[in-house]
Amino acid sequence: MHHDGGVPRPGQLLLAAPTLPDPFDRAVIYVIEHDESGALGVVLNAPATLDVGEILPQWRSAVIGEPVVFAGGPVATDTALGLAVLSGAADPEPPGFRPVYDRWGLIDLDADPDALAPELGGIRIFAGYAGWSPGQLEGEIAEGSWAVIDLADPLNEVFAGDGSDQWARLLRAQPGTLSWWVGCPRDPRWN
């Protein structure tokens, strides 16, 4: 579903317009925070080549899919964030887990994985994040740089493997003209 109003909520996705350059070329971003102090999210479809075991060996076995660190965005790339989903039977707020939306949240990567990992349905580790100052993201949405969509299947989308086709696949599923973005050239002069 396209979300009107241009104010994305935590748990929604931002899909980059086809003309956005790197670091957001064809990006799919999971919104973690959005309030009066700005917005923060992580790019879901940019796997890095670094193995989680090289920087956070204690969390490697809890990672869903390939145990690689994902490039979460251009801000604070030397910082790791752990995005996780609670398992069905988990305590709603186990120690070391900060809720974001529904059963999703950020984990304290300094927490004891032996205590926290059994509460989780999976985690993904990101290096860096995408951040916007107050009003910046709303302005970019208003000028058509991002589409805001709801996640139909959060578990599969957040942990969607390498994500190489994720941007196009999500757009093709959207109603109206958003699906047209898939066929747009990266440079509008080529149109």
C-alpha positions, 0 to 999 in steps of 0.5 A: 500500500502506498502511504499518503501524507509523506510521513513514513512510520517505523516499519514501513519501507522507502523505495528510491526513485529510479533517478536517485544516485548512489548511495541510494541507487535502487535502495529499499530502506526499512524505517526505524525511527521518524519523529521531530528529530529526523528519520533513520533507517537501514538499506535492506538490499546492499549486502557487504562482503564482510562476514558477521564473524569478523566483527561480531562473532558472538552474533553470527549464528543468530543471523538469518540467511548468509551471515554477512554484514549489510551496508545500512547506509552512508552515515556512521559506517563504522557502527553496527546496528542489529535489526531483529524480530522477536520469536513468537513466544518471546517476552515482548521486551527482553533485555537488550531489545528496543522495540521499533514496530510490531515485533521488530526492534534494534538489539544491543549488540553488546548484550549477551547473545546467549540470553537474547538470541533465543528470544529472536526470530532472526537478526540482520547486522548493518554497518551504518545507516541512512539518516535525515535531519528534521523535515529533510525526508518529508521534503525528499518524499514531496519532490518524488525521490522516495515512495513510502510503502507498507510491508506486506510480508515483513519477515521475508522482506527484511530477511530477503536474501541478497536483495538484488531484485527486491527494489524491482519486485516490490515496485511491481507489486504496487498499484498505480504508476509506482510500478512504472519506476521499474522500467525507468532509466537511471538517467532521465535524459535517456528517456 
